[in-house]
Amino acid sequence: MSENLKITESSTTQLDISDLEATELERLGKLLVGKDGSRRDEEESDGDKEKSVIRCRKNPAGEYFVSISDRIGAIKLPNRTLVVEPKIPMKHFVHIAKHSIESPRVANEDLTLSQDNSFLNVISHWLVNSLNEVVEKGLLMDYKERNDELMLVRGKVNVQKTTRNFLSGKVKVDCNFEEFDIDNPLNRLLRAAARRVAGSTQIKDPDLKKEAARLVRHLDGVGNLERNDFRASIERRSRHYRDAIDLAKRVLSGIGTSIDIGSRYAQTFLIPTSDLIEAGLRKILHKEIYSVSPKGGSLLIQGDRVHTVKPDLLIDGGKITGDVKYKIGKDDWDSDDLGQATKFAAGYESNKALIITFAAPERPLSDWSLRFPKLEVRRLIWNTNTDPQKEQKRLIDEVKKLIPPSHIQSRVA
């Protein structure tokens, strides 16, 4: 029987694993750097060829201590599954992360999460519901050139091939013609993602897998995923695909990275979390405060070498800059966080800077201010010992206090 081992992302946990499993985990960790859509990996891996998403350290007693940086999901080893949980309670993580996707719908966004629910289950529910919406609104079809031997003329006749057919006694016309077809990159992405959900051993919800399998059958006629399909873009006529394609890419990037372990495999579902939380908080604030930029900021600073500052939050045209720290805060200022916040503020010549971070359920924290001669730094805490909706409202209210009332404009839904 397969054993489940649990670990919290970005924390070090002692695990009873073998030398072979530790070796394969580290090898998997190196392969995943920058391969699963994490912008943070790309920023941090420059010049560090040995960087790994997964770290295994063995002490003199032969015990392994494992850490997995800023990712949640599962790694299926031959005889056990390593379940990676978020550093904040799942209900808070899902509440924020769902805003980073345009409009995930899971029974009106109310998904009952049991203690054993993984984010794979959550995102798979979002995918299946979004795919159902696509099917209801109509699958995208394109003209595709085909060649076939037909009894009646269709399209352009290949004279030489048709003549050979007639001379050999085959009364068929060789034709090139265009046919309306559902086999296109966007539909291939959706079908491949639905197949992954239907066949995943990590999803325990039989109804979810059954519905995913039904959708695969509905996409009969759509081919297998091709190398360049991930480059497919959303156009005006395919706008109703936006949510489903975003989710399909997340599922396909997270599931199915196969790493040889002898003659077996390690099946993974690991999704980067920092970018999800950063984007989710930005969308939450932008929805209520229009002067919060939906994309953060980016500014070139001139010097002996050009440097770019990229605050997670850009408010009121840069009068306020902000940094989202997806980690558990402490009962003191973090010097690195403070330094980065002041650097962002200096770049934009802001007189206010924000740091948004989290508190563990068992140890709620308070918001703080630090006043320099020309800069006020505010640390705002998202406490996880309360209802996520209540904490969201509190965060929005605190940010509104920093902005002139005339610059607060709620976005029209």
N, C-alpha and C positions, 0 to 999 in steps of 0.2 A: 504494500500500500504506500502511495506517495505521501511524503511528509511535508508539511508546510513550515517554513521558517520565516519569521517576521523581522523586519528591520525598518527603522525610520530613516527617510532620506536625509543625507548630509550629517548623520550621526554615526558614531562608531559603535558597533555591536559585536559582542563575542558570539561566534557561531561555531557549531560543531560540524565542520566540513573537512573533507579530505584534501590532501596536497593536490590531487588531480583537479578537484573542483575549484580550489583556490587559483590554480594556474589558468584554468579555462575562464574563470570569472575575470581575472585581470586581462587576459587576452581580449575578451569580449569588451571590457571597459575601454581599451585602447582603440578598438575598431569603431566604437560608437562615438568617439570624440568628433563633433561637428557633423556627424552623419544623420542625426535625427532631428535636425532643424533648430538646434539650440544656438542662438546668436551669441550667448555668453561663452560657449565653448570656443567659437571662432575668435572671440576677442582675447581669451585667456591662453589659447594654445600656441600663440606666436612664439617661436623659438624654444618651445618645450615639447620635444619629440616624445618624451616619456609620459606626457600627460595621459591620465586615464580617468574615465567616468567611475570606475570601480577600483577600490583599493583594498588589498588583503595584506594584513601584517601578521606575522607569526612571532609569538614571544618564545623565550627559551623553554617554556613548559610545553611547547607544541600546540598552543591554542591560537586560533585565528580570530583576528578582529577585522571586521569588514565595514566599509563605508561606501555609499553610493551617492554621488553628488547631484543634488537638485533634479531628481527624477523619481517618478513613482510608477508602479506597475508590478510586473512579475517576471521572473526568470525561471524557466522550467529546465531543471537539470535532470539527468537520467532517473534519479530515485527520489527527488524532492523538488519543491517549488519554493523559491525565495520571493516572498511578497514584500514589496517596498511601499510603505505607507507615507502619506504626507506629514510634514513636520507640524502642521496645524490640524485640528480635527477635520475629518472628511467633509462634514456638512458645511463648514466654513470654506474649505478649499473649493468644493463644487459650486457654492454660491458665488464666489468671485470668478472662478475659471469659466463658468458658463457665459459671463459677459464678454469674454475675449473672443467668443464665437458669435456671429451676427445675431442669431435668434434660435438657439437650441430649444426644441420643444419636446418635453417628456411629460406627457399627461399634464399639459399646461405648466410645465417646468417644475412640477411637484413630484419628485422622485423619492420614495421612501428608501432610505439607506440603512441597511442593516450593518452591524458591526463588521461583517465579513465582505461587504461590497467593496470591490476595487474600482478604481477610476476607469478601468477597461470596461466594466459593466455600465458605468454611467455614460461614457462617451459612445459606447455601442448602442445604448438606448437612443441617444441623440441622433446618431447616424440613421438608425432604422426609421425613426419618426420623420426625419428630414427627407429620407429617400421615399417614404410613402407620400409625402407632399409633392415631390417631383413627379412621381407616377400619376398622382391625381391631376396635376396641372398639365401633364403631357411630356413624354420623352422626346428629346431633341433628335431630329432626323436630318441626315445630309444626303446629298446626291453622291453616289459612289460609282465609279466606272467599272463595268463588268464585261467579261467576254464569255459567250456561250454559243453552243450550236442549237438553233431553234427551228421549229417547223415553219414559223412565220417571220418575216423580216421585222427587225426592231433596231432602231438606231442606225449605225453605219455598218455596211456589209463589207467584210473582208473578201474581196473578189477571188484572190488566188486560192485561199483555203476553201471557199465555197465551191469553186470549180473542181478542186480535187475531190471534195465530198461527192459531187454529182457524178464525176467520172468513175468513182469507186462504187457507185450504187447507193451512196448514203444521201437521202433526200433531206438534207438539213442545211440551213444557212448559218454561216459563221458570222456572228454579229458582235460589235462593240456598242454598248449602250449604257446609259446612266440609270441607276435605280435608287429610289428613296430607301435609305437604310438606317437602322439604329446603331450600327457598329461604328462608333466614333470614340475619340479619346475620353470625353467626359463620361459617357456611358460605360466604357471599359473600366474607368476608375471606380465608379459606383458598384459595378458588378463584382470587381475584385475585392473591394472592401466588404461587401455583403457576404461573399464567400468566406472571407477570413473570420467574420463574426460567426457564421453558421458552423464553421469547422473548428473553432477555437476550443481547446481543452481547458482553457482558463476561465471561460464563461460558464457559469453553473445554472443560469436561468434558462430552462428548457423552452419557455414561451418565446423568449427573445431570439434564441437560435432557430426556432421553428419559423418565426416571422421573417428572419433574415434569409432562410432557405427558400421561403415562398417568393421573396423579392428576387432572389437569384433566378428562379424559374420564370418570373415575369420578364426578366431581362434575357430570356432565351433568344439567341440570334446575335447577341453581343459577344465579340471575341475576347480572347485573353489579353491581359495587360501587356502593353508594349513599352519599350524602353523610354520613348519620348513622351508618353502620355502625361507624365507629371508636369510637363511644360504647358499643357493645355490651359488656355485662359478663358475667363468668363466674358461673354459678349452680351450685347443688349438682349438678343433673343434667348439667351441662356441664363438670364438673371435669376430665375427661380432655382437654379442649380447651386447658387453661391454657398449656402450653408452646408448642403450635402457634400459638395466637393471638398470644402475645407475640412469637414469631419472625416471624409474618406481618406484624404491625404494623411491626416493624423493617425488614423487606424493603420493604414498601410505602412507608415513610417515606423509605427511602434511595434507592430506584431510581425513575427516571422523572420527576424534576423537569425539565420541559422549558423551556428558555430560548431565545427566538428569536435566531438569529444570521443575520440576513438572511432567507433562505428555508430555512435549515437549523436544526438544534437541537443543544443541548448536553444529552446524557443523563448524569445523575449518579447515583452511588451513594456517598454520604458518610454515615458513621455517626459520631456523637459518641463519643469514646473515654473522656473523663475519668470520666463517670458509670458507664460499664461497668466500668472498673478499680476505682473506688471501691467499687461494689456487690459486685464479684467478691471483692476482698480482705476485705470485711466478712463475706461469706458463708463464705469459707474459715476465718476466725477463729471465727465463730459456731458452725460445725459442730463444732469441737474444744473451744471454750471457751464454754460456755453464757452466761456473764456478759457476753460481748460482745453488745451490742444488735444485732439484725439490721437496724435501720432508722436507726442513728446517733442524734443528739440534736438537740433544739431547745429553747431556753430564752429567755424574755423577760427582758431586763435593764431595770429601771426607771431613769429619769433625766429630764432636761428633755425628751428625746424617747425613746420606747421603742426599744430595739435588740434584735435577735434574734441569738443566737450558735447556730451549727449545726455542731457538730463532726461529722466523718465517722465517728468511732468514739466510742462511749460504753461504757465498761467498768466493771463492778462498780458499777452504779448511779450513775456519774458520778465515782467516786473517781479514775478515770483517764479522760482525754479524749485523742482522737487525731485527726490530720489526715493524709489520704492525698494526697501530692503526686505526680501522674503526670507526672514529668519526670526528666531525668538530673541526679542530684545532683552537687555539687562538693566539692572538698577543703577546704571551709570551711563554717561555718554560714551559711545564707541568712537575712539579717535579717528579710525579710518572712515567711518560713516560721516563724521563731522567734517573731516578734511575734504571728502568728495563733495559734500553739500556746499561748502564754502567755495570750492573751485567752480562749481556750476554757477553759483551766484556771481562770482567775480567775472566769469566769462560774459554773462549777460548784463552785468552791472545792476543786478537785482538788489533790493534792500530787504527782501524776505526770502527765506529758503525753508523747504519742508523736507523732513525725513519721515516716511511712513513705514512702520515695522509692526511686528506682531508680539503678542504675549501668550504664554502657555496658559491653559485653562486653570491650572492649580495656582498660578501666580500672576494675577492681573497687574498691569502697570498703569501709571498715570502719564498724561501728556506733559511735556516740558518745553520751556523756552530758554534760549541762551542769547543774550544781547551783546553784540559787538558795537563799536562806535557807529558804524554805518550799515550794520546787518543784524537782523533778528533771525535766528534759526529755531524752528518749531519742530519738535518730535511728536508725531501723532501716533498713537497706539491703536491697533485693531485687537481688542481683547477677545479671546475665544471662549470665555466662560459664560457667554450670553448668546442671545439669538442673533444670527448673522444679519437679518434685516434691521434689527435695532442698531447693531454696530455700524452698518452701512449708513444709516441716517445720521448717527452721531458724527461719523467721519465727514460727511457732506456738510453738516452744520459747522464743524470746526474750520473747514476750508473756507466756507462762505464768510466767516468772521474776518479773514485776512484780505478780502477783496472789497473794494468800494461797492456799495449797493447798486450803483448805476451800471456796474460791469458784470452783474450777476443776471444772466438771462437763461432760463430753462429752455432746453431744446424742445421744439414742438414735435410731438410723436407722429 
